[in-house]
Amino acid sequence: MVNKKVNKKNGKSVLVIGSGFGGLSTAALLAKEGYQVTVLEKNEQAGGRASRLTENGYTFDMGPSWYMMPEVFENFYAEFGKTSKDFFKLEKLTPQYRVFFEDKSFVDITGDFKKDAALFESIEPGSGKKLRQYLDEGELKYRISVDSILYENMDSVLDFAKNKELRKSAHKVGVLEPMEKYITKFFKNHKLQQIMEYNLVFLGCSPHNAPALFSMMGYVDMELGVWYPEGGIYAVVESMVSLAKEHGVKFVYNSPVRSIESENSKVTSVVTDKKTYQADYVVSNADYAHTENLLVDQSKRNHSTAYWEKKVSAPSAFLLYLGVKREIPELLHHTLYFGSDWKRHFGEIFKDKKWPQDPSIYINNPSATDSTVAPKGHSALMVLVPIAVGLEENENWKKMYAEYIISFIEEKIGVTLRKDIEYQKIFSVTDFSERYNSFQGNALGGMAHTFFQSAVWRPSNKSKKLKNLFFTGAGTVPGIGVPTSVISGHLVRDRIVALDT
């Protein structure tokens, strides 16, 4: 997994389209192997969905805001003989997050097992012991995933069959059982079920359509912990850009790709408004469906437009970036509100595709931890409402819905916001489509992690018809999430290096 040897230039060139975490990981790792790498970025800054917004003294991570699975980042930095400490300070959040419920009660999840088990026990007798069992099973699934699956390029079910560790423990993984059913074996109380199910949203799925394999997210959350890199998630982006540049990667911003030309079985050129580029290899970190739409020869696609339309997309999001003229002690760094009709909200996202009127909401308040993201005594909030892809909207509707969500938060959580808001920006379905070329305006960069949209059933990271075209990021393997997007760079690096070995 880790190769610290720095190779000299090998004369081969790589074009990376997009600078999200998958693109940055791929670019840096290939440059370290001696490839001449150029990154073409559509927007004005690196990061993709992990962009940074700075306005009126406030700084917002526009997308990802949870730093989890720290060993994945350390594995990446170790490739260059470094650790995260060489780039930023990490703080483990305690409490990790606060959860408000419909009845206006709230609980704090601390990341301290004894405290969290006592909390569970106070809500449902016997659930403290069940929590230990649940997390132990989650740890097994996590270790199998990290040690035997995530860092391996697997092209068929046969590749799973060859995996000795997976064969030995497969009966314990529970991949076929829906999370919704699996969780009820451990917790009967609705509030506890919600706490253990919420992190599925990070994977773009619901308890109904996610396999029980993803109960490992409970272990990732409550055992490995939730961390904060000083300066926000964008500090991680900056660290990866720095490493890439150190190894000779060239970044070209404000350069959206207009077309990808090919001849026979190879990409021959990548065309932007200002320049046409050629390279030995092309790696796309742009949305997978968008990348295939860019192919001049549409017969070279891996998947048809109909394929994408039939798949279960990860949700979109209605986002508010709010600059508030006061501190808000009720809101921790991470705060969640769970609506009373949990199933209804998931149904509105994945089935009915309606604007939710009783939504569950996530609020990121990094100013509770980091004094640099807002003026003194102020708060920089990101409010996220998971919504369905493809919802119709216009500017008037977005403003009306923003007012509704602010009122909803004031009522359900009991905090006063409106009178103290001095900065507000709305970001929603059409914005995801326009800024990130996101398929149907999805927020997470790919398909939901249902059983047949995970692992080898996920879109491949290599083209079937163009031997020098590859894919990285959330749309391909291993899948959605910042850590998995970083891992996707390792996988593409391995594919390309193998071709030249």
PLY file of the C-alpha trace (Angstrom):
ply
format ascii 1.0
element vertex 501
property float x
property float y
property float z
element edge 500
property int vertex1
property int vertex2
end_header
0.00 0.00 0.00
2.75 2.46 0.90
5.65 3.14 -1.43
8.03 5.81 -0.19
10.48 5.57 -3.06
10.44 8.67 -5.26
11.03 7.83 -8.90
12.63 10.07 -11.50
10.57 11.41 -14.41
9.57 8.49 -16.62
8.63 10.56 -19.67
4.93 9.64 -19.47
2.29 12.37 -19.11
-1.09 12.39 -17.36
-4.03 14.76 -17.60
-6.32 14.83 -14.57
-9.72 16.40 -15.14
-10.98 17.89 -11.88
-9.30 18.55 -8.55
-11.61 17.01 -5.99
-10.08 14.64 -3.47
-9.91 11.84 -6.04
-8.17 14.04 -8.59
-5.72 15.47 -6.06
-4.85 12.03 -4.70
-4.33 10.62 -8.21
-2.27 13.60 -9.37
0.06 13.63 -6.38
0.59 9.85 -6.33
1.30 9.62 -10.05
3.65 12.62 -9.95
5.54 10.94 -7.16
5.91 7.91 -9.44
7.59 10.08 -12.07
4.68 11.03 -14.33
4.31 14.56 -15.69
0.89 15.54 -14.40
-1.38 18.43 -15.34
-4.67 19.05 -13.54
-7.46 20.83 -15.42
-9.92 22.42 -13.00
-13.23 23.91 -14.13
-13.49 26.35 -11.23
-11.30 29.00 -9.67
-9.90 26.82 -6.91
-9.00 23.23 -6.14
-11.21 20.94 -4.08
-14.23 20.16 -6.22
-17.20 19.84 -3.90
-14.80 20.57 -1.04
-14.47 24.20 -2.11
-13.97 27.04 0.35
-16.21 30.11 0.52
-14.82 33.27 2.13
-17.10 36.29 2.46
-17.49 39.20 4.90
-14.99 37.73 7.36
-16.63 34.29 7.35
-15.03 31.10 6.03
-17.12 28.07 5.07
-16.26 24.57 3.91
-18.80 24.41 1.08
-19.10 20.63 1.08
-17.54 17.91 3.24
-17.12 18.91 6.87
-16.46 15.64 8.74
-12.89 14.30 9.03
-13.25 10.55 9.63
-11.22 7.38 8.98
-7.95 9.18 9.82
-5.79 6.20 8.86
-6.76 6.71 5.20
-5.24 10.19 5.25
-2.16 8.94 7.09
-1.75 6.20 4.46
-1.80 8.87 1.77
0.70 11.16 3.50
2.95 8.18 4.28
3.40 7.67 0.52
5.43 10.88 0.64
7.18 10.17 3.94
4.94 12.59 5.82
2.03 12.68 8.28
-0.96 14.96 8.66
0.97 16.81 11.37
3.26 18.18 8.68
0.32 20.14 7.27
-2.31 20.87 9.92
-3.29 20.31 13.52
-5.96 17.69 14.14
-8.37 18.03 17.04
-10.61 15.19 18.17
-14.06 16.59 18.83
-15.56 15.90 22.25
-18.53 15.80 22.21
-18.44 14.65 18.62
-21.93 15.88 17.81
-25.29 16.77 19.31
-28.59 15.27 18.21
-31.91 17.06 18.67
-35.15 15.11 18.42
-38.72 16.09 17.52
-39.67 16.32 21.22
-36.93 19.00 21.68
-34.78 16.64 23.77
-31.16 16.23 22.78
-28.21 13.92 23.39
-24.48 14.36 22.93
-22.42 11.55 21.39
-18.97 11.83 22.95
-16.80 9.16 21.35
-16.12 7.85 24.88
-17.62 4.37 24.87
-18.45 4.29 28.58
-20.32 7.57 28.37
-22.08 6.69 25.13
-23.05 3.22 26.41
-24.45 4.81 29.59
-26.46 7.22 27.44
-27.87 4.34 25.37
-28.66 2.40 28.54
-30.59 5.37 29.96
-32.77 5.41 26.87
-33.23 1.66 26.44
-32.22 -0.81 29.18
-29.80 -3.39 27.82
-28.74 -1.26 24.86
-25.34 -0.40 26.35
-24.25 -4.02 26.00
-25.86 -4.18 22.55
-23.89 -1.12 21.52
-20.65 -2.92 22.33
-21.69 -5.89 20.19
-22.79 -3.61 17.35
-19.50 -1.70 17.33
-17.44 -4.89 17.53
-19.20 -6.26 14.46
-18.71 -2.88 12.79
-15.00 -3.02 13.55
-14.72 -6.44 11.89
-16.43 -5.10 8.76
-14.26 -2.00 8.76
-11.02 -3.97 9.05
-12.06 -6.37 6.29
-12.96 -3.40 4.10
-9.76 -1.43 4.67
-7.36 -4.37 4.78
-8.85 -6.52 2.02
-11.21 -4.55 -0.21
-10.86 -0.78 -0.45
-7.24 -0.65 -1.60
-7.64 -3.48 -4.12
-8.72 -3.14 -7.74
-11.45 -5.73 -8.18
-13.12 -6.17 -11.56
-15.53 -9.03 -10.92
-17.19 -11.14 -8.25
-14.41 -13.68 -8.83
-11.94 -11.20 -7.36
-13.95 -11.34 -4.13
-13.85 -15.12 -4.19
-10.05 -15.00 -4.35
-9.87 -12.86 -1.20
-9.00 -15.24 1.67
-9.82 -12.79 4.47
-13.17 -11.97 2.94
-14.05 -15.65 2.46
-13.14 -16.39 6.06
-15.33 -13.65 7.51
-18.05 -13.23 4.88
-20.72 -14.88 7.05
-20.12 -12.20 9.68
-20.35 -9.23 7.31
-24.09 -9.38 6.60
-23.96 -7.72 3.22
-27.37 -8.93 2.04
-29.44 -7.74 4.99
-30.86 -4.18 4.86
-29.48 -1.85 7.51
-33.02 -1.02 8.64
-33.63 -4.65 9.62
-30.12 -5.25 10.94
-30.24 -2.35 13.39
-33.51 -3.54 14.96
-31.66 -6.64 16.20
-29.70 -4.35 18.49
-31.90 -1.35 19.26
-35.69 -1.13 19.56
-35.86 2.51 20.57
-36.53 4.82 17.62
-34.09 7.49 18.81
-31.23 5.01 19.10
-32.03 3.61 15.67
-31.85 7.14 14.23
-28.47 7.77 15.87
-27.04 4.60 14.34
-28.62 5.16 10.93
-27.88 8.84 10.27
-24.32 8.26 9.00
-25.70 6.35 6.00
-26.41 9.76 4.49
-22.61 10.12 4.15
-22.84 7.20 1.70
-25.78 8.68 -0.16
-28.23 5.99 0.90
-30.99 5.23 3.39
-31.50 2.46 5.99
-33.94 0.85 3.57
-31.56 0.49 0.61
-28.15 0.20 2.33
-26.64 -3.23 3.05
-25.70 -4.08 6.64
-22.04 -4.01 5.62
-22.25 -0.29 6.29
-22.91 -0.76 9.97
-19.14 -0.29 10.03
-19.92 3.44 9.86
-21.03 3.21 13.48
-17.56 1.98 14.40
-15.93 4.68 12.26
-18.03 7.29 14.02
-18.11 6.21 17.67
-14.78 4.39 17.97
-12.35 5.97 15.48
-13.78 9.37 16.25
-14.73 12.60 14.54
-11.84 15.00 14.02
-11.32 18.58 12.89
-8.32 19.78 10.89
-7.50 23.34 11.92
-8.69 25.60 9.10
-11.41 23.15 8.08
-11.56 20.41 5.47
-10.09 22.81 2.96
-6.83 22.59 4.91
-6.67 18.97 3.70
-7.23 20.15 0.13
-4.39 22.65 0.52
-2.09 19.95 1.90
-2.71 17.73 -1.12
-2.24 20.58 -3.58
1.03 21.40 -1.82
2.26 17.81 -2.10
1.24 17.62 -5.74
3.06 20.85 -6.62
6.11 19.70 -4.68
6.28 16.77 -7.11
5.82 18.91 -10.20
2.06 18.83 -10.79
0.78 21.78 -12.81
-2.69 23.17 -12.00
-4.72 25.02 -14.62
-7.80 26.72 -13.13
-10.91 28.16 -14.81
-10.48 25.53 -17.53
-13.66 23.51 -18.05
-13.21 20.61 -20.44
-15.45 20.87 -23.51
-14.74 17.56 -25.22
-12.63 14.40 -25.12
-11.44 13.21 -28.52
-10.36 9.67 -29.27
-9.12 7.51 -32.09
-9.36 3.74 -32.18
-8.88 2.67 -28.56
-7.15 5.72 -27.09
-7.99 9.24 -25.96
-6.01 11.55 -28.24
-6.83 15.00 -26.86
-8.76 16.89 -24.19
-10.21 20.18 -25.37
-10.81 23.28 -23.22
-11.86 26.77 -24.31
-8.28 27.99 -24.31
-6.17 25.00 -25.21
-6.13 21.42 -26.46
-4.11 18.98 -24.37
-2.55 15.62 -25.19
-1.25 13.06 -22.70
-0.39 9.39 -22.44
-3.14 8.92 -19.84
-6.31 10.80 -18.94
-7.92 10.47 -15.51
-11.31 12.08 -14.88
-12.38 13.26 -11.45
-15.37 15.00 -12.99
-18.76 13.40 -12.49
-18.67 10.05 -14.28
-21.81 10.65 -16.38
-20.59 14.12 -17.35
-17.21 12.70 -18.40
-18.87 10.21 -20.72
-21.05 12.98 -22.16
-17.82 14.76 -23.13
-16.70 11.90 -25.37
-16.90 12.96 -28.99
-17.29 9.33 -29.98
-20.27 8.27 -27.85
-19.75 4.63 -28.79
-16.77 4.68 -26.42
-18.91 5.17 -23.31
-18.84 2.62 -20.50
-22.50 3.35 -19.73
-25.45 4.79 -21.64
-27.49 7.76 -20.49
-30.31 5.33 -19.73
-27.98 3.45 -17.37
-27.44 6.55 -15.24
-31.10 7.46 -15.23
-32.09 4.02 -13.93
-29.59 4.04 -11.06
-30.31 5.24 -7.53
-28.52 8.54 -7.25
-27.04 9.90 -4.06
-29.14 12.79 -2.71
-28.78 16.43 -3.53
-28.69 19.02 -0.75
-30.20 22.36 0.09
-27.38 24.33 1.69
-27.36 27.60 3.59
-24.13 29.37 4.47
-24.95 31.78 7.28
-22.86 34.44 8.97
-24.44 35.06 12.37
-23.61 38.03 14.62
-23.38 36.02 17.82
-22.13 32.78 19.28
-24.68 29.95 19.47
-23.76 27.63 22.37
-26.74 25.33 21.68
-25.10 24.32 18.40
-21.97 22.20 18.76
-19.40 21.88 15.99
-21.69 19.21 14.49
-25.41 19.31 15.28
-28.15 17.12 13.87
-31.91 17.38 14.04
-33.92 14.23 13.38
-37.52 14.72 12.31
-40.35 12.64 13.71
-41.16 10.95 10.40
-37.73 9.52 9.55
-39.01 7.15 6.85
-41.03 9.88 5.19
-37.98 12.10 4.72
-35.97 9.24 3.21
-38.95 8.47 0.99
-39.04 12.08 -0.21
-35.35 11.78 -1.12
-35.29 8.41 -2.88
-38.84 7.62 -3.94
-41.38 10.45 -3.98
-38.85 13.19 -4.78
-40.55 16.06 -3.00
-39.26 19.08 -1.12
-39.30 17.90 2.53
-41.54 19.81 4.93
-40.47 17.91 8.05
-36.81 17.34 7.22
-33.87 16.07 9.17
-31.14 18.70 9.17
-27.38 18.90 9.72
-25.73 22.09 10.96
-21.97 22.60 10.82
-20.71 25.21 13.28
-16.90 25.13 13.03
-16.71 28.47 14.85
-17.45 26.45 18.01
-13.95 24.96 17.58
-12.01 27.31 15.31
-11.92 31.05 16.03
-10.45 31.84 12.60
-13.59 31.02 10.57
-15.71 33.94 11.82
-15.23 37.39 13.35
-14.85 37.34 17.14
-18.14 36.59 18.84
-19.76 35.51 15.54
-20.68 32.12 14.05
-20.17 30.63 10.58
-22.89 28.05 9.98
-23.54 25.64 7.16
-27.08 24.22 7.20
-27.68 21.10 5.11
-31.04 19.57 4.24
-30.77 16.29 2.27
-33.14 16.46 -0.71
-33.90 14.51 -3.85
-31.97 15.03 -7.06
-33.62 16.75 -9.97
-36.08 18.87 -7.97
-37.37 21.90 -9.80
-36.39 25.23 -8.29
-35.84 28.89 -9.09
-34.34 31.78 -7.16
-37.65 32.82 -5.59
-38.37 29.26 -4.46
-34.89 28.90 -2.97
-35.33 32.10 -0.97
-38.75 30.97 0.29
-37.41 27.54 1.27
-34.44 29.15 3.01
-36.85 31.21 5.11
-38.83 28.07 5.88
-35.73 26.15 7.01
-34.53 29.01 9.21
-37.96 29.19 10.88
-37.98 25.40 11.16
-34.62 25.41 12.99
-35.78 28.17 15.32
-38.90 26.21 16.20
-37.50 22.68 16.42
-34.12 23.38 18.03
-35.10 26.50 19.93
-32.37 28.86 18.72
-32.90 32.37 17.41
-31.17 32.93 14.09
-32.98 35.26 11.72
-32.46 38.57 13.48
-28.70 37.97 13.78
-27.96 36.77 10.23
-25.72 39.26 8.43
-24.56 37.02 5.57
-26.48 34.36 3.68
-25.75 32.27 0.59
-27.98 29.54 -0.81
-26.63 26.54 -2.73
-28.96 23.87 -4.09
-29.74 21.44 -6.93
-29.11 23.74 -9.89
-25.95 25.09 -8.25
-24.51 21.58 -7.96
-25.25 21.04 -11.63
-23.74 24.34 -12.73
-20.64 24.47 -10.53
-19.72 20.77 -10.51
-21.44 19.37 -13.64
-23.24 17.14 -11.20
-25.61 14.53 -12.66
-29.17 15.58 -11.73
-27.66 17.96 -9.18
-26.51 15.23 -6.79
-24.43 16.53 -3.89
-22.10 13.61 -3.20
-20.66 12.84 -6.60
-22.11 9.49 -7.47
-24.66 6.75 -7.05
-26.06 5.71 -3.68
-24.34 2.74 -2.03
-27.11 0.23 -2.45
-25.96 -3.40 -2.59
-25.79 -3.56 -6.40
-24.20 -0.12 -6.63
-21.24 -0.91 -4.38
-17.90 -2.68 -4.81
-17.59 -4.49 -8.16
-21.09 -3.35 -9.15
-20.02 0.29 -9.01
-18.85 1.97 -12.26
-15.30 0.83 -13.00
-12.31 3.14 -12.61
-11.09 2.19 -16.08
-12.66 2.62 -19.48
-13.64 -0.59 -21.22
-13.06 0.89 -24.69
-10.36 3.53 -24.26
-7.28 1.94 -22.76
-5.76 5.21 -21.52
-8.89 6.65 -19.84
-9.50 6.20 -16.11
-11.90 7.49 -13.48
-11.31 8.61 -9.92
-13.39 10.08 -7.11
-16.78 9.37 -5.56
-18.43 8.20 -8.78
-16.29 5.10 -9.10
-14.68 2.65 -6.66
-14.45 2.54 -3.70
-17.26 5.12 -3.60
-18.76 8.15 -1.92
-16.94 10.00 0.85
-13.72 11.92 1.34
-11.61 8.97 2.59
-12.82 6.67 -0.20
-12.20 9.38 -2.80
-8.61 9.64 -1.53
-8.29 5.85 -1.81
-9.58 6.01 -5.40
-6.36 7.83 -6.28
-4.31 4.90 -4.98
-6.32 2.52 -7.14
-5.86 4.52 -10.34
-2.17 4.99 -9.57
-1.83 1.21 -9.28
-3.62 0.64 -12.58
-1.48 3.07 -14.54
1.83 2.08 -12.97
1.03 -1.58 -13.71
0.67 -0.71 -17.41
4.16 0.77 -17.46
5.86 -1.91 -15.41
0 1
1 2
2 3
3 4
4 5
5 6
6 7
7 8
8 9
9 10
10 11
11 12
12 13
13 14
14 15
15 16
16 17
17 18
18 19
19 20
20 21
21 22
22 23
23 24
24 25
25 26
26 27
27 28
28 29
29 30
30 31
31 32
32 33
33 34
34 35
35 36
36 37
37 38
38 39
39 40
40 41
41 42
42 43
43 44
44 45
45 46
46 47
47 48
48 49
49 50
50 51
51 52
52 53
53 54
54 55
55 56
56 57
57 58
58 59
59 60
60 61
61 62
62 63
63 64
64 65
65 66
66 67
67 68
68 69
69 70
70 71
71 72
72 73
73 74
74 75
75 76
76 77
77 78
78 79
79 80
80 81
81 82
82 83
83 84
84 85
85 86
86 87
87 88
88 89
89 90
90 91
91 92
92 93
93 94
94 95
95 96
96 97
97 98
98 99
99 100
100 101
101 102
102 103
103 104
104 105
105 106
106 107
107 108
108 109
109 110
110 111
111 112
112 113
113 114
114 115
115 116
116 117
117 118
118 119
119 120
120 121
121 122
122 123
123 124
124 125
125 126
126 127
127 128
128 129
129 130
130 131
131 132
132 133
133 134
134 135
135 136
136 137
137 138
138 139
139 140
140 141
141 142
142 143
143 144
144 145
145 146
146 147
147 148
148 149
149 150
150 151
151 152
152 153
153 154
154 155
155 156
156 157
157 158
158 159
159 160
160 161
161 162
162 163
163 164
164 165
165 166
166 167
167 168
168 169
169 170
170 171
171 172
172 173
173 174
174 175
175 176
176 177
177 178
178 179
179 180
180 181
181 182
182 183
183 184
184 185
185 186
186 187
187 188
188 189
189 190
190 191
191 192
192 193
193 194
194 195
195 196
196 197
197 198
198 199
199 200
200 201
201 202
202 203
203 204
204 205
205 206
206 207
207 208
208 209
209 210
210 211
211 212
212 213
213 214
214 215
215 216
216 217
217 218
218 219
219 220
220 221
221 222
222 223
223 224
224 225
225 226
226 227
227 228
228 229
229 230
230 231
231 232
232 233
233 234
234 235
235 236
236 237
237 238
238 239
239 240
240 241
241 242
242 243
243 244
244 245
245 246
246 247
247 248
248 249
249 250
250 251
251 252
252 253
253 254
254 255
255 256
256 257
257 258
258 259
259 260
260 261
261 262
262 263
263 264
264 265
265 266
266 267
267 268
268 269
269 270
270 271
271 272
272 273
273 274
274 275
275 276
276 277
277 278
278 279
279 280
280 281
281 282
282 283
283 284
284 285
285 286
286 287
287 288
288 289
289 290
290 291
291 292
292 293
293 294
294 295
295 296
296 297
297 298
298 299
299 300
300 301
301 302
302 303
303 304
304 305
305 306
306 307
307 308
308 309
309 310
310 311
311 312
312 313
313 314
314 315
315 316
316 317
317 318
318 319
319 320
320 321
321 322
322 323
323 324
324 325
325 326
326 327
327 328
328 329
329 330
330 331
331 332
332 333
333 334
334 335
335 336
336 337
337 338
338 339
339 340
340 341
341 342
342 343
343 344
344 345
345 346
346 347
347 348
348 349
349 350
350 351
351 352
352 353
353 354
354 355
355 356
356 357
357 358
358 359
359 360
360 361
361 362
362 363
363 364
364 365
365 366
366 367
367 368
368 369
369 370
370 371
371 372
372 373
373 374
374 375
375 376
376 377
377 378
378 379
379 380
380 381
381 382
382 383
383 384
384 385
385 386
386 387
387 388
388 389
389 390
390 391
391 392
392 393
393 394
394 395
395 396
396 397
397 398
398 399
399 400
400 401
401 402
402 403
403 404
404 405
405 406
406 407
407 408
408 409
409 410
410 411
411 412
412 413
413 414
414 415
415 416
416 417
417 418
418 419
419 420
420 421
421 422
422 423
423 424
424 425
425 426
426 427
427 428
428 429
429 430
430 431
431 432
432 433
433 434
434 435
435 436
436 437
437 438
438 439
439 440
440 441
441 442
442 443
443 444
444 445
445 446
446 447
447 448
448 449
449 450
450 451
451 452
452 453
453 454
454 455
455 456
456 457
457 458
458 459
459 460
460 461
461 462
462 463
463 464
464 465
465 466
466 467
467 468
468 469
469 470
470 471
471 472
472 473
473 474
474 475
475 476
476 477
477 478
478 479
479 480
480 481
481 482
482 483
483 484
484 485
485 486
486 487
487 488
488 489
489 490
490 491
491 492
492 493
493 494
494 495
495 496
496 497
497 498
498 499
499 500
